[in-house]
């Protein structure tokens, strides 16, 4: 679910999927920046990674409801499982990088 068709001004353009993926990467970069700031202050890389990533898991429901283009339904538990698994994998990778940085320090 990469679409941004429900966001005012963004929905005026029919963005190609690679641009929507670029938007997704920009958001991911911002989450990672927040992670590294919090990690420097508090340590505990895996806990911080889960905290900053968990809201993305919950966004599945409002985003699937708001989407104008066809997407998985809000009650599609298989789609929610894949969404959650992908975002938890992202949190795990953030935690790995944080752990690596912690060892270097």
LINHU-V722690 format. One record per pair of residues at least 6 apart in sequence whose ideal C-beta (glycine too) atoms are under 7 Angstrom apart, sorted by the first residue. I is the first residue (numbers start at 1). J is the second residue. D is the distance in Angstrom with one decimal. If there is no record, write none. Layout:
BEGIN
[[I | J | D] [I | J | D]]
END
This chain:
BEGIN
[[1 | 63 | 5.9] [1 | 64 | 6.6] [1 | 67 | 6.7] [1 | 71 | 5.0] [1 | 72 | 6.9] [2 | 17 | 6.3] [2 | 20 | 3.9] [2 | 21 | 5.6] [2 | 24 | 5.6] [3 | 20 | 6.1] [3 | 67 | 5.6] [3 | 69 | 4.8] [3 | 71 | 6.7] [4 | 10 | 4.4] [4 | 15 | 6.6] [4 | 20 | 6.0] [4 | 23 | 6.0] [5 | 11 | 4.9] [5 | 67 | 6.5] [5 | 68 | 4.3] [5 | 69 | 5.3] [6 | 66 | 4.1] [6 | 67 | 6.1] [6 | 68 | 5.8] [31 | 52 | 5.5] [31 | 53 | 6.8] [32 | 94 | 6.3] [34 | 52 | 5.4] [35 | 48 | 5.8] [35 | 49 | 5.9] [35 | 52 | 4.9] [35 | 94 | 5.2] [35 | 98 | 6.9] [38 | 48 | 4.8] [38 | 52 | 6.9] [39 | 45 | 5.5] [39 | 48 | 5.2] [39 | 98 | 4.7] [42 | 48 | 6.3] [43 | 102 | 6.6] [45 | 95 | 4.6] [45 | 98 | 2.7] [45 | 99 | 4.9] [45 | 102 | 6.2] [46 | 95 | 3.8] [48 | 98 | 6.8] [49 | 91 | 4.3] [49 | 94 | 3.9] [49 | 95 | 4.0] [49 | 98 | 6.5] [50 | 91 | 5.2] [53 | 87 | 5.6] [53 | 90 | 5.9] [53 | 91 | 3.8] [53 | 94 | 6.9] [56 | 87 | 4.9] [57 | 84 | 5.2] [57 | 87 | 5.1] [60 | 80 | 5.5] [60 | 83 | 4.7] [61 | 74 | 5.1] [64 | 71 | 5.4] [64 | 72 | 5.8] [64 | 73 | 6.4] [64 | 74 | 4.5] [65 | 74 | 5.2] [72 | 79 | 3.4]]
END
